[in-house]
Structures are given as C-alpha cells and as structure tokens.
Amino acid sequence: MRNEDIETLIKRSNRDVYNKITPDEYDQNESLFNETRKKEYALILNSLAKISGNENYLDIGTGTGNLLRISQNIFKNVYATDISERMLAKIKDKFPSVKFAASDAEDIPFKNGAFNCVSCNALLHHLYAHEKIFTEIYRVLVKGGTVYTDHDPNYFFNRFYHVFYKIRYRGTHGFGSKKNDIAEYHNVFSPGINPEKLAEFMSKIGFKNIKIKYRLTDKSDWKGFAKFAYFALKLLNKILPFKSLRTHFSITAEK
C-alpha cells in the first residue's frame, strides 16, 4: 500500500471512530484526564503565553476539549479544530467562547500568522507522518509564536514495548477493533514516534528553542502485571532517568 493510501485510511478511521464515540467514553482515558496532567498542562500553557503572548490560541485535534478547559482561562481568543465534526458538535455547548472548525490537522483553515500559540495533545500518533502538520503549524504561527505537543508514544521506550505488544495482541485487536487499531497507528503498527527526529525537522523548517521532555505516563487504574510494571518503571525512573524508560514525550518550540 502506498504511503498516500495509508495516510488516507488512517484519517478516515480516525474520523469514523471519533464521530461514533461519546465525550463521556473518551474522557474515561485516565492517562489523559487526571489532576497531574491538568496541572502540567496549565503550567506549560501559561509559560508559553508569557513567551508568545496570549492573544490567539489554537488547539488542533481537540477531541473533547481537554486543553480548552485550561486555555480559555489563559488566552483571549481560543480556537479548536478536529477531524471529527460530530465530536465538535457534541462539545461546543460546553465551550461557548471557543470558535470551532472541523478540519484535517494537515490542512489548517486559518491564515498565515494567525496564532500566538498552537497545541496538539495526543494527536501525533493518529497521523502517519508529521512533516505536513508541523509545516502548517509553522505557517499559522506569528513570529515568536509557540507550539506545544504532548502525550505521544516515545520511540525510545516503545521500540522495546512494541515487541511485547505484538505478542500480547497477536491475532486480536489491542484497541478493540481493526478500525480503532488503525486510528491509533503509532500505538499499534510502529514502535512509537522519535521526538529527536521531529525536532530535527522542526529545526530545519525554522523552529528554535526546541525542548523535548520525556515522562512516564501517570495512570492509577491499572491492575495485575500492568500495575506491577508501572511501579517498577516508576522506581527505575528515579534511579536511572533514561529516555528509554519513559513512555511519552512532549515538545515545545518557538517560531
């Protein structure tokens, strides 16, 4: 299958999956929706607003508005896009001041230099490649604007975990169905995303002050072996703070 066909299939799968899911279902993902993450999001967005200004903010792939809950108290004008038009319809009443647009993350429907800050949380693993989205983000940012991306699978950890994943879910679907697996492309079919390669590309197109932060996902509802593995990793991270022991990464940068 050609790369263009894979990209189209992944996008179509994401649109179908998130058009059907309810906000309540999606918000059950504790690794995204917990107090630790909320505090971290607020600290990062506040720090970026101080760097780039707090006039206009865009959240790409907003889902149920995880970052909107925080950003609307930081930025004067808040915008959000998502490929799932039905998800946007389900959440828009919760955010009356936010301006929504259903769109492909790689084709942002706003003019050049429109935003002081752009974010994409838990989005990159839903895209086959990432050159187009970062090129688009660069285009819509003002000079001195900032970008923030978070909660994507870290290649340096996942290159090992992916072997276990393939064995565990051999002959079945880790995310419940074939379409869900395709939508979660870099959690299922690849060993994660290499943030250092992303940083290289970002630097190439003009981003500066690029900072990568590796972290261990924070989730308390695991049981059995998953719970044991989580606490073992947590302990190891205190002793050996290596990027290969951290499950996710975030990136911040300036234009």
C-alpha positions as CSV (number, residue, x, y, z in Angstrom):
1,M,0.0,0.0,0.0
2,R,1.3,3.5,-0.9
3,N,2.0,6.0,1.8
4,E,-0.7,8.2,0.5
5,D,-3.2,5.4,0.8
6,I,-2.1,4.6,4.4
7,E,-2.5,8.3,5.3
8,T,-6.0,8.4,3.9
9,L,-7.0,5.2,5.6
10,I,-5.7,6.4,9.0
11,K,-7.5,9.7,8.7
12,R,-10.8,8.0,7.6
13,S,-10.5,5.6,10.5
14,N,-10.0,8.4,13.0
15,R,-12.9,10.4,11.7
16,D,-15.2,7.3,11.8
17,V,-14.0,6.3,15.3
18,Y,-14.4,9.7,16.9
19,N,-17.6,10.5,15.2
20,K,-19.1,7.5,17.0
21,I,-17.5,7.8,20.4
22,T,-19.2,9.9,23.1
23,P,-17.3,12.5,25.1
24,D,-18.0,10.6,28.3
25,E,-16.5,7.5,26.8
26,Y,-13.4,9.3,25.6
27,D,-12.9,11.1,29.0
28,Q,-12.5,7.7,30.7
29,N,-8.9,7.7,29.5
30,E,-7.3,8.4,32.8
31,S,-3.8,8.8,31.4
32,L,-5.1,12.0,29.6
33,F,-7.7,13.2,32.2
34,N,-6.2,13.4,35.7
35,E,-5.1,16.1,38.1
36,T,-1.4,15.6,37.5
37,R,-1.8,16.1,33.7
38,K,-4.1,19.2,34.2
39,K,-1.6,20.9,36.4
40,E,1.2,20.1,33.9
41,Y,-0.9,21.4,31.0
42,A,-1.7,24.6,32.9
43,L,2.0,25.3,33.8
44,I,3.1,24.7,30.2
45,L,0.4,26.8,28.5
46,N,0.9,29.7,31.0
47,S,4.7,29.6,30.3
48,L,4.1,29.6,26.5
49,A,1.6,32.5,26.8
50,K,4.3,34.6,28.5
51,I,6.7,33.9,25.7
52,S,4.5,34.4,22.7
53,G,1.6,36.5,24.0
54,N,-1.9,35.4,25.0
55,E,-4.0,36.9,22.2
56,N,-4.9,33.9,19.9
57,Y,-4.6,30.2,20.6
58,L,-5.4,27.1,18.5
59,D,-5.8,23.5,19.7
60,I,-5.5,21.0,16.8
61,G,-7.3,17.6,17.3
62,T,-9.0,19.0,20.3
63,G,-11.2,15.9,20.9
64,T,-13.4,16.6,23.9
65,G,-11.6,19.8,24.7
66,N,-9.0,18.6,27.3
67,L,-6.8,21.7,26.7
68,L,-9.7,24.0,26.1
69,R,-10.8,23.8,29.7
70,I,-7.4,25.3,30.6
71,S,-6.5,27.5,27.7
72,Q,-9.8,29.5,27.8
73,N,-8.6,30.9,31.1
74,I,-5.2,31.9,29.7
75,F,-5.7,33.1,26.1
76,K,-8.1,35.9,25.0
77,N,-9.3,34.1,21.8
78,V,-9.4,30.3,21.7
79,Y,-9.9,28.3,18.5
80,A,-10.1,24.5,18.1
81,T,-10.1,22.0,15.2
82,D,-10.8,18.3,14.9
83,I,-11.3,15.8,12.1
84,S,-14.5,14.6,13.8
85,E,-17.3,17.0,13.1
86,R,-19.7,15.1,15.3
87,M,-17.4,15.3,18.3
88,L,-17.1,19.0,17.9
89,A,-20.9,19.3,17.7
90,K,-21.2,17.3,21.0
91,I,-18.8,19.5,22.9
92,K,-19.4,23.0,21.5
93,D,-22.1,24.0,24.0
94,K,-19.5,23.3,26.8
95,F,-17.2,26.0,25.4
96,P,-19.4,28.9,24.2
97,S,-16.5,31.3,23.8
98,V,-14.4,28.9,21.6
99,K,-14.5,29.0,17.8
100,F,-14.6,25.5,16.3
101,A,-13.7,24.2,12.8
102,A,-13.9,20.7,11.6
103,S,-10.7,20.1,9.6
104,D,-7.8,17.9,8.7
105,A,-4.9,18.5,11.0
106,E,-2.6,18.8,8.0
107,D,-4.8,21.5,6.4
108,I,-5.4,24.1,9.0
109,P,-8.2,26.5,7.8
110,F,-6.7,29.7,9.1
111,K,-4.4,32.4,7.6
112,N,-0.7,32.8,8.0
113,G,0.5,34.2,11.3
114,A,-3.0,33.9,12.9
115,F,-1.9,32.4,16.3
116,N,0.4,33.1,19.2
117,C,0.3,29.5,20.4
118,V,-0.7,26.2,18.8
119,S,-1.1,22.9,20.6
120,C,-1.8,19.3,19.6
121,N,-2.3,16.9,22.6
122,A,-2.4,13.2,22.0
123,L,-2.6,13.8,18.3
124,L,0.7,12.9,16.5
125,H,0.2,9.1,17.0
126,H,-3.0,9.4,15.0
127,L,-1.1,10.7,11.9
128,Y,1.1,8.5,9.7
129,A,3.8,11.2,9.1
130,H,4.4,14.6,10.7
131,E,6.1,16.9,8.2
132,K,2.8,18.4,7.0
133,I,1.3,19.2,10.4
134,F,4.5,21.0,11.6
135,T,4.8,22.9,8.4
136,E,1.2,24.0,8.8
137,I,1.7,24.9,12.4
138,Y,4.7,27.0,11.5
139,R,2.7,28.8,8.8
140,V,-0.2,29.8,11.1
141,L,2.0,31.0,14.0
142,V,3.1,34.6,14.4
143,K,6.8,35.3,14.6
144,G,7.8,34.4,18.1
145,G,4.8,32.1,18.4
146,T,5.0,28.8,20.3
147,V,3.9,25.2,19.7
148,Y,3.2,22.5,22.3
149,T,2.6,18.8,21.6
150,D,2.2,16.2,24.2
151,H,1.2,12.6,25.1
152,D,2.6,10.6,22.2
153,P,4.4,7.3,22.4
154,N,8.1,7.6,22.9
155,Y,10.1,5.6,20.4
156,F,13.0,5.0,22.7
157,F,10.7,3.2,25.1
158,N,8.2,1.7,22.6
159,R,10.9,0.1,20.5
160,F,11.1,-2.5,23.3
161,Y,7.5,-2.4,24.5
162,H,6.2,-2.9,20.9
163,V,7.7,-6.4,20.8
164,F,5.6,-7.3,23.9
165,Y,2.5,-5.6,22.5
166,K,2.7,-7.6,19.2
167,I,3.0,-10.8,21.2
168,R,0.2,-10.0,23.6
169,Y,-2.3,-8.9,20.9
170,R,-1.3,-11.3,18.2
171,G,-4.5,-12.3,16.3
172,T,-6.6,-9.8,18.1
173,H,-7.1,-6.0,18.4
174,G,-5.4,-4.1,21.2
175,F,-7.8,-1.2,20.8
176,G,-10.9,-3.3,20.3
177,S,-11.3,-3.4,16.5
178,K,-9.4,-3.1,13.3
179,K,-10.5,0.4,12.7
180,N,-9.6,1.5,16.2
181,D,-6.2,0.0,15.8
182,I,-5.6,1.9,12.5
183,A,-6.7,5.1,14.2
184,E,-4.1,4.5,16.9
185,Y,-1.5,3.9,14.2
186,H,1.7,4.7,16.2
187,N,0.5,2.9,19.2
188,V,-0.2,-0.3,17.2
189,F,1.8,-0.6,14.0
190,S,5.0,1.3,14.8
191,P,7.4,1.4,17.7
192,G,6.3,4.9,18.6
193,I,7.4,8.3,17.4
194,N,11.0,9.5,17.6
195,P,10.9,13.1,19.1
196,E,14.5,13.7,18.2
197,K,13.8,13.2,14.5
198,L,10.7,15.5,14.9
199,A,13.0,18.1,16.5
200,E,15.4,17.9,13.6
201,F,12.7,18.5,11.1
202,M,11.2,21.3,13.2
203,S,14.6,23.0,13.3
204,K,15.0,22.6,9.5
205,I,11.8,24.5,8.8
206,G,12.7,27.3,11.2
207,F,11.6,26.4,14.7
208,K,14.0,27.3,17.5
209,N,14.4,26.7,21.3
210,I,13.0,23.2,20.7
211,K,12.7,21.3,24.0
212,I,11.9,17.6,24.4
213,K,10.6,16.3,27.7
214,Y,10.3,12.6,28.3
215,R,7.9,11.3,31.0
216,L,6.3,8.2,32.4
217,T,2.5,8.2,31.8
218,D,0.6,8.7,35.0
219,K,-2.3,6.2,35.3
220,S,-3.6,4.7,38.5
221,D,-6.3,2.3,37.4
222,W,-4.0,-0.5,36.0
223,K,-4.2,-3.9,37.7
224,G,-2.1,-7.1,37.8
225,F,1.0,-7.2,35.8
226,A,0.4,-3.7,34.3
227,K,0.3,-2.2,37.7
228,F,3.5,-4.0,38.8
229,A,5.2,-2.9,35.6
230,Y,4.1,0.7,36.1
231,F,5.5,0.9,39.6
232,A,8.7,-0.9,38.6
233,L,9.2,1.7,35.8
234,K,8.5,4.5,38.3
235,L,11.2,3.2,40.6
236,L,13.6,2.8,37.8
237,N,13.0,6.3,36.6
238,K,14.1,7.6,40.0
239,I,17.3,5.6,39.8
240,L,18.0,5.8,36.1
241,P,16.3,8.7,34.4
242,F,16.8,7.4,30.9
243,K,14.6,8.3,27.9
244,S,14.3,4.6,27.2
245,L,12.4,4.2,30.5
246,R,9.8,6.9,29.8
247,T,6.6,6.1,27.9
248,H,5.6,9.5,26.4
249,F,7.1,12.8,25.3
250,S,6.2,16.4,24.9
251,I,7.8,19.1,22.7
252,T,7.7,22.9,23.0
253,A,9.3,25.3,20.5
254,E,9.2,28.8,19.2
255,K,8.9,30.2,15.7
